[in-house]
Amino acid sequence: MSLNIRPAKPGDALIAAALLAETTGEFGVHVLGLGSPELQFKALQLWFEDKANRFSYEVASIAEMYGMAAGVLLAFEGRILERLTLGCGKRMFKIYSPAGTLKMLWRNLSLANNREAENDEYLIAHLAVSEDFRRQGVGQALLEKAAQDARTAHIKKLVLEVEIENQKAIALYRKAGFETVKTFLFKSPAASFISPGFHKMLKVL
């Protein structure tokens, strides 16, 4: 298998946005795109090519097979999670209309009490594999890349969130050694995300 994982660069924004949009499903369209797949793609592309936010190329790695982009990983230390999340606000008004910005913020209020990662955890924020390269070890290789980066940062807990109904992803993560440690259910009217909620999964390194 000719697999190479390299640091991402701003020029990867188009392919990275496509990969991420492919895996976020209706949840991503509803939250990031306010119901529009095109707007979600625009948001992901602009954030990826920008700096200091949770979708930035700065925290991303690209997996390549035979010279083609096969997957993308966005992962970082939990201690910078809040700063990177707030960093998305820099381009908010370039992506959304004023009304759209308010709507997105309102929808995300229901997520405010759900902290994805603690300061002593390393967060796999997003992991996406192209449909053409699935079941070829790309996902496992990206998981190991995240684990290696966590060890380099002297962090022993690797965490991620996965939709409750995404059984294929849950099976992949369990096979890789992750266990469910918390379940977050959407209850607020603002959280009609076409998803019942998320599992937080953890692997001790």
Accessible surface in RSA format (square Angstrom, percent):
REM  Atomic radii and reference values for relative SASA: ProtOr
REM  Chains: A
REM  Algorithm: Lee & Richards
REM  Probe-radius: 1.40
REM  Slices: 20
REM RES _ NUM      All-atoms   Total-Side   Main-Chain    Non-polar    All polar
REM                ABS   REL    ABS   REL    ABS   REL    ABS   REL    ABS   REL
RES MET A   1   143.76  74.4  63.22  41.8  80.54 191.8  64.71  55.0  79.05 104.7
RES SER A   2    64.18  54.2  50.96  68.0  13.23  30.5  29.84  63.5  34.35  48.1
RES LEU A   3    45.34  25.3  12.51   9.0  32.83  82.5  13.00   9.1  32.34  87.0
RES ASN A   4    80.96  55.8  77.12  74.5   3.84   9.2  30.55  73.5  50.41  48.7
RES ILE A   5    49.90  28.4  22.44  16.7  27.46  66.2  22.44  16.2  27.46  74.5
RES ARG A   6    48.75  20.5  47.17  24.0   1.58   3.8  35.44  48.4  13.30   8.1
RES PRO A   7   109.64  79.9 101.68  92.7   7.96  28.9 103.16  85.2   6.48  40.3
RES ALA A   8    11.14  10.2   0.00   0.0  11.14  25.3   0.00   0.0  11.14  29.5
RES LYS A   9   107.16  52.3 106.75  65.5   0.41   1.0  86.98  78.3  20.18  21.5
RES PRO A  10    62.25  45.4  58.40  53.2   3.85  14.0  58.60  48.4   3.65  22.7
RES GLY A  11    70.78  87.3   0.00   N/A  70.78  87.3  37.48 102.8  33.30  74.6
RES ASP A  12     9.38   6.6   8.96   8.9   0.42   1.0   0.42   1.0   8.96   8.9
RES ALA A  13     4.81   4.4   4.77   7.4   0.05   0.1   4.77   6.7   0.05   0.1
RES LEU A  14   109.27  60.9 106.92  76.5   2.35   5.9 107.32  75.4   1.95   5.3
RES ILE A  15    67.60  38.5  63.58  47.4   4.02   9.7  66.50  47.9   1.09   3.0
RES ALA A  16     0.00   0.0   0.00   0.0   0.00   0.0   0.00   0.0   0.00   0.0
RES ALA A  17     0.00   0.0   0.00   0.0   0.00   0.0   0.00   0.0   0.00   0.0
RES ALA A  18    42.60  39.2  36.32  56.0   6.29  14.3  39.02  54.9   3.59   9.5
RES LEU A  19     4.66   2.6   4.15   3.0   0.51   1.3   4.49   3.2   0.17   0.5
RES LEU A  20     2.17   1.2   2.17   1.5   0.00   0.0   2.17   1.5   0.00   0.0
RES ALA A  21    26.14  24.0  15.30  23.6  10.84  24.7  15.53  21.9  10.61  28.1
RES GLU A  22    83.47  47.9  51.28  38.8  32.20  76.7  36.28  70.2  47.19  38.5
RES THR A  23    56.13  39.9  26.75  27.1  29.39  70.0  27.41  36.8  28.72  43.4
RES THR A  24    25.79  18.3  18.52  18.8   7.27  17.3  24.79  33.3   1.00   1.5
RES GLY A  25    38.97  48.1   0.00   N/A  38.97  48.1  38.78 106.4   0.20   0.4
RES GLU A  26   102.56  58.9  96.98  73.4   5.58  13.3  37.39  72.3  65.18  53.2
RES PHE A  27    35.13  17.6  32.99  20.4   2.14   5.6  32.99  20.0   2.14   6.1
RES GLY A  28     2.19   2.7   0.00   N/A   2.19   2.7   2.19   6.0   0.00   0.0
RES VAL A  29    21.50  14.1  21.50  19.5   0.00   0.0  21.50  18.7   0.00   0.0
RES HIS A  30    30.94  16.9  30.57  21.2   0.37   0.9  20.90  21.5  10.04  11.7
RES VAL A  31     6.54   4.3   6.54   5.9   0.00   0.0   6.54   5.7   0.00   0.0
RES LEU A  32    22.21  12.4  22.21  15.9   0.00   0.0  22.21  15.6   0.00   0.0
RES GLY A  33     0.24   0.3   0.00   N/A   0.24   0.3   0.00   0.0   0.24   0.5
RES LEU A  34    33.01  18.4  13.93  10.0  19.07  48.0  13.93   9.8  19.07  51.3
RES GLY A  35    49.09  60.5   0.00   N/A  49.09  60.5  24.17  66.3  24.92  55.8
RES SER A  36    37.05  31.3  34.85  46.5   2.20   5.1  28.56  60.8   8.49  11.9
RES PRO A  37    75.57  55.1  72.08  65.7   3.49  12.7  72.41  59.8   3.16  19.6
RES GLU A  38   132.06  75.8 121.37  91.8  10.69  25.4  72.93 141.1  59.13  48.3
RES LEU A  39    40.50  22.6  36.96  26.4   3.53   8.9  40.02  28.1   0.48   1.3
RES GLN A  40     2.45   1.4   2.45   1.8   0.00   0.0   0.00   0.0   2.45   1.9
RES PHE A  41    61.11  30.6  61.11  37.8   0.00   0.0  61.11  37.0   0.00   0.0
RES LYS A  42    87.79  42.8  86.53  53.1   1.25   3.0  49.98  45.0  37.81  40.3
RES ALA A  43     0.00   0.0   0.00   0.0   0.00   0.0   0.00   0.0   0.00   0.0
RES LEU A  44     0.66   0.4   0.56   0.4   0.10   0.2   0.56   0.4   0.10   0.3
RES GLN A  45    47.44  26.5  47.44  34.7   0.00   0.0   1.26   2.7  46.18  35.0
RES LEU A  46    34.35  19.1  34.35  24.6   0.00   0.0  34.35  24.1   0.00   0.0
RES TRP A  47     2.33   0.9   2.33   1.1   0.00   0.0   2.33   1.2   0.00   0.0
RES PHE A  48     0.00   0.0   0.00   0.0   0.00   0.0   0.00   0.0   0.00   0.0
RES GLU A  49    59.55  34.2  45.99  34.8  13.56  32.3   9.74  18.8  49.82  40.7
RES ASP A  50    24.98  17.5  23.07  23.0   1.92   4.5   1.92   4.5  23.07  23.0
RES LYS A  51   117.12  57.1 117.12  71.9   0.00   0.0  59.22  53.3  57.90  61.7
RES ALA A  52    38.35  35.3  34.70  53.6   3.64   8.3  37.52  52.8   0.83   2.2
RES ASN A  53     0.23   0.2   0.13   0.1   0.10   0.2   0.00   0.0   0.23   0.2
RES ARG A  54    25.88  10.9  25.88  13.2   0.00   0.0  10.41  14.2  15.46   9.4
RES PHE A  55    12.08   6.0  12.08   7.5   0.00   0.0  12.08   7.3   0.00   0.0
RES SER A  56     0.00   0.0   0.00   0.0   0.00   0.0   0.00   0.0   0.00   0.0
RES TYR A  57    36.45  17.0  34.06  19.4   2.39   6.2  20.18  15.2  16.27  20.1
RES GLU A  58    91.32  52.4  54.61  41.3  36.71  87.4  26.98  52.2  64.34  52.5
RES VAL A  59    27.22  17.9  15.43  14.0  11.79  28.4  23.50  20.4   3.72  10.1
RES ALA A  60     8.19   7.5   0.00   0.0   8.19  18.6   0.68   1.0   7.52  19.9
RES SER A  61    11.40   9.6  11.36  15.2   0.04   0.1   0.00   0.0  11.40  16.0
RES ILE A  62     0.10   0.1   0.10   0.1   0.00   0.0   0.10   0.1   0.00   0.0
RES ALA A  63     0.00   0.0   0.00   0.0   0.00   0.0   0.00   0.0   0.00   0.0
RES GLU A  64    38.39  22.0  37.19  28.1   1.20   2.9   2.61   5.1  35.77  29.2
RES MET A  65     1.89   1.0   1.86   1.2   0.03   0.1   1.89   1.6   0.00   0.0
RES TYR A  66   138.17  64.5 107.81  61.3  30.36  79.0  90.04  67.7  48.14  59.3
RES GLY A  67    69.94  86.3   0.00   N/A  69.94  86.3  33.50  91.9  36.44  81.6
RES MET A  68   107.73  55.8 104.00  68.8   3.73   8.9  68.43  58.2  39.30  52.1
RES ALA A  69    26.92  24.7  11.41  17.6  15.51  35.3  11.41  16.1  15.51  41.1
RES ALA A  70     0.00   0.0   0.00   0.0   0.00   0.0   0.00   0.0   0.00   0.0
RES GLY A  71     0.00   0.0   0.00   N/A   0.00   0.0   0.00   0.0   0.00   0.0
RES VAL A  72     0.00   0.0   0.00   0.0   0.00   0.0   0.00   0.0   0.00   0.0
RES LEU A  73     2.99   1.7   2.79   2.0   0.20   0.5   2.79   2.0   0.20   0.5
RES LEU A  74     0.00   0.0   0.00   0.0   0.00   0.0   0.00   0.0   0.00   0.0
RES ALA A  75    10.08   9.3   2.27   3.5   7.80  17.7   2.27   3.2   7.80  20.7
RES PHE A  76     5.93   3.0   3.36   2.1   2.57   6.7   5.93   3.6   0.00   0.0
RES GLU A  77    38.85  22.3  38.09  28.8   0.77   1.8   4.22   8.2  34.63  28.3
RES GLY A  78     0.00   0.0   0.00   N/A   0.00   0.0   0.00   0.0   0.00   0.0
RES ARG A  79   151.05  63.4 124.37  63.4  26.68  63.5  39.89  54.5 111.16  67.4
RES ILE A  80    28.61  16.3  28.07  20.9   0.54   1.3  28.61  20.6   0.00   0.0
RES LEU A  81     9.99   5.6   9.99   7.1   0.00   0.0   9.99   7.0   0.00   0.0
RES GLU A  82   111.78  64.2 107.53  81.4   4.25  10.1  37.68  72.9  74.11  60.5
RES ARG A  83   139.23  58.5 131.06  66.8   8.17  19.5  69.26  94.7  69.97  42.4
RES LEU A  84     6.32   3.5   6.32   4.5   0.00   0.0   6.32   4.4   0.00   0.0
RES THR A  85    60.95  43.3  55.77  56.5   5.18  12.3  53.56  71.9   7.39  11.2
RES LEU A  86   127.79  71.2 112.57  80.5  15.22  38.3 116.06  81.5  11.72  31.5
RES GLY A  87    10.64  13.1   0.00   N/A  10.64  13.1   9.93  27.3   0.71   1.6
RES CYS A  88    10.15   7.7  10.15  11.3   0.00   0.0   7.34  18.6   2.81   3.0
RES GLY A  89    35.68  44.0   0.00   N/A  35.68  44.0  21.09  57.9  14.59  32.7
RES LYS A  90   124.85  60.9  88.24  54.1  36.61  87.2  76.69  69.0  48.15  51.3
RES ARG A  91    48.99  20.6  48.80  24.9   0.19   0.5   4.71   6.4  44.28  26.8
RES MET A  92    18.20   9.4  18.19  12.0   0.02   0.0  18.19  15.5   0.02   0.0
RES PHE A  93   144.12  72.1 121.10  75.0  23.03  59.9 121.30  73.5  22.82  65.3
RES LYS A  94   144.42  70.5 124.59  76.4  19.83  47.2  83.40  75.1  61.01  65.0
RES ILE A  95     8.47   4.8   0.00   0.0   8.47  20.4   0.78   0.6   7.69  20.9
RES TYR A  96     7.25   3.4   0.23   0.1   7.02  18.3   3.94   3.0   3.31   4.1
RES SER A  97    66.38  56.1  50.67  67.6  15.71  36.2  46.19  98.4  20.19  28.3
RES PRO A  98    95.17  69.4  93.70  85.4   1.47   5.3  94.40  77.9   0.76   4.8
RES ALA A  99    74.22  68.2  63.37  97.8  10.85  24.7  68.19  96.0   6.02  16.0
RES GLY A 100     9.62  11.9   0.00   N/A   9.62  11.9   9.02  24.7   0.61   1.4
RES THR A 101     5.30   3.8   5.30   5.4   0.00   0.0   5.30   7.1   0.00   0.0
RES LEU A 102   126.34  70.4 121.69  87.1   4.66  11.7 121.98  85.7   4.36  11.7
RES LYS A 103    96.57  47.1  90.12  55.3   6.45  15.4  52.68  47.4  43.90  46.8
RES MET A 104    14.79   7.7  14.79   9.8   0.00   0.0  14.79  12.6   0.00   0.0
RES LEU A 105    87.59  48.8  84.87  60.7   2.72   6.8  85.14  59.8   2.45   6.6
RES TRP A 106   131.65  52.8 128.77  62.3   2.88   6.8 104.27  55.6  27.38  44.4
RES ARG A 107    24.13  10.1  24.13  12.3   0.00   0.0   0.56   0.8  23.57  14.3
RES ASN A 108    41.47  28.6  36.19  35.0   5.28  12.7  20.12  48.4  21.35  20.6
RES LEU A 109   115.08  64.1 104.87  75.0  10.21  25.7 106.21  74.6   8.87  23.9
RES SER A 110    21.00  17.7   3.48   4.6  17.52  40.4  13.54  28.8   7.46  10.5
RES LEU A 111    43.09  24.0  38.14  27.3   4.95  12.4  38.21  26.8   4.88  13.1
RES ALA A 112    78.88  72.5  39.03  60.2  39.85  90.6  51.17  72.1  27.71  73.4
RES ASN A 113   140.42  96.8 111.53 107.8  28.88  69.5  30.10  72.5 110.31 106.6
RES ASN A 114    18.31  12.6   8.14   7.9  10.17  24.5   0.17   0.4  18.15  17.5
RES ARG A 115    87.85  36.9  78.14  39.8   9.71  23.1  50.36  68.8  37.49  22.7
RES GLU A 116    32.49  18.7  31.90  24.1   0.59   1.4   7.72  14.9  24.77  20.2
RES ALA A 117     0.00   0.0   0.00   0.0   0.00   0.0   0.00   0.0   0.00   0.0
RES GLU A 118    79.01  45.4  79.01  59.8   0.00   0.0  29.84  57.7  49.17  40.1
RES ASN A 119    98.72  68.1  87.95  85.0  10.77  25.9  24.67  59.4  74.05  71.6
RES ASP A 120    77.89  54.6  67.65  67.3  10.24  24.2  45.57 107.2  32.32  32.2
RES GLU A 121     9.77   5.6   9.77   7.4   0.00   0.0   0.00   0.0   9.77   8.0
RES TYR A 122    18.58   8.7  18.58  10.6   0.00   0.0   3.43   2.6  15.14  18.7
RES LEU A 123     0.69   0.4   0.69   0.5   0.00   0.0   0.69   0.5   0.00   0.0
RES ILE A 124     6.28   3.6   2.61   1.9   3.67   8.8   2.61   1.9   3.67  10.0
RES ALA A 125    16.69  15.3   0.00   0.0  16.69  38.0   0.58   0.8  16.10  42.7
RES HIS A 126    40.11  21.9  33.72  23.4   6.39  16.3  29.66  30.6  10.44  12.2
RES LEU A 127    28.64  16.0   6.88   4.9  21.76  54.7   6.96   4.9  21.69  58.4
RES ALA A 128     0.73   0.7   0.08   0.1   0.65   1.5   0.73   1.0   0.00   0.0
RES VAL A 129    16.38  10.8  13.67  12.4   2.71   6.5  13.67  11.9   2.71   7.4
RES SER A 130    16.35  13.8  16.35  21.8   0.00   0.0   2.65   5.7  13.69  19.2
RES GLU A 131   119.69  68.7 110.20  83.4   9.50  22.6  27.11  52.4  92.58  75.6
RES ASP A 132   117.33  82.2  93.79  93.3  23.54  55.7  24.08  56.7  93.25  93.0
RES PHE A 133    20.32  10.2  20.32  12.6   0.00   0.0  20.32  12.3   0.00   0.0
RES ARG A 134    84.49  35.5  74.45  38.0  10.04  23.9  28.12  38.4  56.37  34.2
RES ARG A 135   217.36  91.3 166.40  84.8  50.96 121.3  91.92 125.6 125.44  76.0
RES GLN A 136    75.56  42.3  60.03  43.9  15.53  37.0  33.27  70.8  42.28  32.1
RES GLY A 137    25.32  31.2   0.00   N/A  25.32  31.2  17.61  48.3   7.71  17.3
RES VAL A 138     1.28   0.8   0.24   0.2   1.04   2.5   0.24   0.2   1.04   2.8
RES GLY A 139     7.31   9.0   0.00   N/A   7.31   9.0   3.61   9.9   3.70   8.3
RES GLN A 140    83.45  46.7  77.08  56.3   6.37  15.2  44.09  93.8  39.36  29.9
RES ALA A 141    24.09  22.1  13.81  21.3  10.28  23.4  21.55  30.3   2.54   6.7
RES LEU A 142     0.00   0.0   0.00   0.0   0.00   0.0   0.00   0.0   0.00   0.0
RES LEU A 143     8.40   4.7   7.25   5.2   1.15   2.9   7.62   5.3   0.79   2.1
RES GLU A 144    72.05  41.4  69.56  52.6   2.50   5.9  39.84  77.1  32.21  26.3
RES LYS A 145    58.25  28.4  56.33  34.6   1.93   4.6  15.16  13.6  43.09  45.9
RES ALA A 146     0.00   0.0   0.00   0.0   0.00   0.0   0.00   0.0   0.00   0.0
RES ALA A 147     1.31   1.2   1.31   2.0   0.00   0.0   1.31   1.8   0.00   0.0
RES GLN A 148    93.46  52.3  90.46  66.1   3.01   7.2  25.88  55.1  67.59  51.3
RES ASP A 149    40.06  28.1  36.24  36.1   3.82   9.0   9.49  22.3  30.58  30.5
RES ALA A 150     0.00   0.0   0.00   0.0   0.00   0.0   0.00   0.0   0.00   0.0
RES ARG A 151   115.43  48.5 102.24  52.1  13.19  31.4  58.41  79.8  57.02  34.6
RES THR A 152   108.05  76.8  88.45  89.7  19.60  46.7  73.16  98.3  34.89  52.7
RES ALA A 153    34.21  31.5   9.64  14.9  24.57  55.9  19.69  27.7  14.52  38.5
RES HIS A 154   168.47  92.1 137.74  95.7  30.74  78.6 100.28 103.3  68.20  79.4
RES ILE A 155    16.00   9.1  11.54   8.6   4.46  10.8  14.32  10.3   1.68   4.6
RES LYS A 156   150.27  73.3 146.76  90.1   3.50   8.3  89.47  80.5  60.80  64.8
RES LYS A 157    76.05  37.1  76.05  46.7   0.00   0.0  36.54  32.9  39.51  42.1
RES LEU A 158     1.26   0.7   1.26   0.9   0.00   0.0   1.26   0.9   0.00   0.0
RES VAL A 159     0.00   0.0   0.00   0.0   0.00   0.0   0.00   0.0   0.00   0.0
RES LEU A 160     2.81   1.6   2.64   1.9   0.17   0.4   2.81   2.0   0.00   0.0
RES GLU A 161    45.47  26.1  20.68  15.6  24.80  59.0   7.81  15.1  37.67  30.8
RES VAL A 162     8.27   5.4   4.34   3.9   3.93   9.5   8.27   7.2   0.00   0.0
RES GLU A 163    43.19  24.8  41.00  31.0   2.18   5.2   7.71  14.9  35.48  29.0
RES ILE A 164    35.68  20.3  35.55  26.5   0.13   0.3  35.55  25.6   0.13   0.3
RES GLU A 165   122.55  70.4  99.76  75.5  22.79  54.3  37.89  73.3  84.66  69.1
RES ASN A 166    64.04  44.2  55.85  54.0   8.18  19.7  14.80  35.6  49.24  47.6
RES GLN A 167   112.75  63.0 107.47  78.5   5.28  12.6  57.77 123.0  54.98  41.7
RES LYS A 168   176.36  86.0 164.46 100.9  11.90  28.3 118.78 106.9  57.57  61.3
RES ALA A 169    17.39  16.0  12.80  19.8   4.59  10.4  16.81  23.7   0.58   1.5
RES ILE A 170     3.94   2.2   3.94   2.9   0.00   0.0   3.94   2.8   0.00   0.0
RES ALA A 171    59.43  54.6  49.41  76.2  10.02  22.8  54.60  76.9   4.83  12.8
RES LEU A 172    45.40  25.3  40.31  28.8   5.10  12.8  44.69  31.4   0.71   1.9
RES TYR A 173    20.29   9.5  20.29  11.5   0.00   0.0   0.79   0.6  19.50  24.0
RES ARG A 174   138.98  58.4 123.51  63.0  15.47  36.8  40.50  55.3  98.48  59.7
RES LYS A 175   172.91  84.4 135.35  83.0  37.56  89.4  96.18  86.6  76.73  81.7
RES ALA A 176    26.30  24.2   9.92  15.3  16.38  37.3  22.84  32.2   3.47   9.2
RES GLY A 177    40.00  49.3   0.00   N/A  40.00  49.3  27.79  76.3  12.21  27.3
RES PHE A 178     4.39   2.2   1.06   0.7   3.33   8.7   1.06   0.6   3.33   9.5
RES GLU A 179   124.71  71.6 121.82  92.2   2.88   6.9  38.20  73.9  86.51  70.6
RES THR A 180    54.75  38.9  26.66  27.0  28.08  66.9  26.20  35.2  28.55  43.2
RES VAL A 181    80.50  53.0  42.56  38.5  37.94  91.4  51.15  44.4  29.34  79.6
RES LYS A 182    93.02  45.4  83.58  51.3   9.45  22.5  64.46  58.0  28.56  30.4
RES THR A 183    62.86  44.7  36.22  36.7  26.64  63.5  24.53  33.0  38.33  57.9
RES PHE A 184    36.36  18.2  33.36  20.7   2.99   7.8  35.91  21.8   0.45   1.3
RES LEU A 185    92.14  51.3  81.78  58.5  10.36  26.0  81.78  57.4  10.36  27.9
RES PHE A 186    28.40  14.2   4.30   2.7  24.09  62.7   5.65   3.4  22.74  65.1
RES LYS A 187   181.18  88.4 142.68  87.5  38.50  91.7  93.49  84.2  87.69  93.4
RES SER A 188    46.01  38.9  32.57  43.5  13.44  31.0  25.68  54.7  20.33  28.5
RES PRO A 189   121.85  88.8  98.51  89.8  23.34  84.8 112.11  92.6   9.74  60.5
RES ALA A 190     5.71   5.3   3.96   6.1   1.75   4.0   4.45   6.3   1.26   3.3
RES ALA A 191     6.69   6.2   0.05   0.1   6.65  15.1   0.20   0.3   6.49  17.2
RES SER A 192    74.62  63.1  60.63  80.9  13.99  32.2  53.64 114.2  20.98  29.4
RES PHE A 193     0.80   0.4   0.00   0.0   0.80   2.1   0.00   0.0   0.80   2.3
RES ILE A 194   112.75  64.2  81.68  60.9  31.06  74.9  97.08  69.9  15.67  42.5
RES SER A 195    12.91  10.9   0.00   0.0  12.91  29.7   2.39   5.1  10.52  14.7
RES PRO A 196    55.25  40.3  40.85  37.2  14.40  52.3  52.62  43.4   2.64  16.4
RES GLY A 197     0.00   0.0   0.00   N/A   0.00   0.0   0.00   0.0   0.00   0.0
RES PHE A 198    25.87  12.9  25.61  15.9   0.26   0.7  25.61  15.5   0.26   0.7
RES HIS A 199    31.11  17.0  31.11  21.6   0.00   0.0  19.44  20.0  11.67  13.6
RES LYS A 200    19.30   9.4  17.72  10.9   1.58   3.8   6.60   5.9  12.69  13.5
RES MET A 201     0.00   0.0   0.00   0.0   0.00   0.0   0.00   0.0   0.00   0.0
RES LEU A 202    28.44  15.8  26.68  19.1   1.76   4.4  26.68  18.7   1.76   4.7
RES LYS A 203    51.80  25.3  50.88  31.2   0.91   2.2  23.28  21.0  28.51  30.4
RES VAL A 204   104.94  69.1  81.53  73.8  23.41  56.4  81.53  70.8  23.41  63.5
RES LEU A 205    48.43  27.0   2.53   1.8  45.90 115.4  29.84  21.0  18.59  50.0
END  Absolute sums over single chains surface
CHAIN  1 A    10252.0       8246.5       2005.5       5997.8       4254.2
END  Absolute sums over all chains
TOTAL         10252.0       8246.5       2005.5       5997.8       4254.2
